[in-house]
Amino acid sequence: MTRVLVFYVLLAGFIFQGCFILRPFAGANIDIEQLQKAREAKVMEIRLEGAQRLTQRLANGDSISNADLSFYFSEALLNKASSQLDSTTGWLDSLTSYSIKSIRVKLYNGSAIATISMAAYSHQYDVDVNLLMDCILLFKVDSGKFYAKLEPFNVVPNVKASGMIASLEGIIQDIVTMKLSTLSDNLPPIQFPVDFNNQFPVQGNSVQVRTGVNMNITTPPQVLKYSLALKEVLIFKEKLFLALNVKKVGVGK
């Protein structure tokens, strides 16, 4: 009985000692409850800043249609494209894996926000972490592909553990939250089903000239190729506006 009591005393000492070791190791004491409360406020802040930028852009007098080509994309299309990341898996580090459950995109005036439902698993502590992560969508056109990069700005974890490891739940929350700050480097971008590297065939032709000088003019079959460069992206409620200019034009066979 005495040995058992000593064992539990030593075990308790180890756990509490671990608390003091792991929290400084995490780099900061993160108040998860405050993080949850601040989530809605941060989303509203992002929306306000985006709306202000959009208002300034529309007030500068430059028409949004002042581009070679322009497109509108619906919120529904963005959500359909983002669903390609459902069930995507990856690693935060060598000991923490993650799986994306779902992504929901909302378009506001001046901002596009994606909320990701994700599950992370700590292989070191054998702990599942369910979380919501809010991300800003940054739209780009590169090598003819239209895509959006996910930049997290809110993370709300909810740790579930059992047994002795439950005593360390708060610490694990801190550590996982710190690791998620670099998640944007590991998340794959959302690819949209649009290709801005374009080409179309020009049929060969032959023309006979019989006025003045007799000649035959023959044009062989060719391919006209062109690519587009992104001029600007404007985000409105439930729709995305994309303006592009022709970048390169060439002829191939």
Summary of the structure (lengths in Angstrom):
residues: 253
radius of gyration: 27.7
end to end distance: 89.4
largest distance: 120.1
contacts: 713
relative contact order: 0.17
helix: 34%
strand: 47%
